[in-house]
Amino acid sequence: MEWEYVTHNVDLGGFFSTGAFDTKSLTEILNWFGGQHWELVSTFTTTHNSGGTMHIGFIFKRPRAPAGASPVQA
């Protein structure tokens, strides 16, 4: 089976602007990708010079459509 991948970046400024993690917004993002047949396979963070986390990166995968088939839209 062949896979296709997509990455998505979340800027934590909006998620931590009140000092609390915005789980509702994150859940909406994950549910949207899941609804497009993407499966979350990994996450990673980026940091700035003071060591704080700036972004969370998400890596999703799904089966690649066979040649000649209509691809699943992301």
Secondary structure as GFF3:
##gff-version 3
##sequence-region A 1 74
A	DSSP	beta_strand	3	11	.	.	.	ID=ss1
A	DSSP	alpha_helix	12	15	.	.	.	ID=ss2
A	DSSP	alpha_helix	23	35	.	.	.	ID=ss3
A	DSSP	beta_strand	39	47	.	.	.	ID=ss4
A	DSSP	beta_strand	53	63	.	.	.	ID=ss5
###
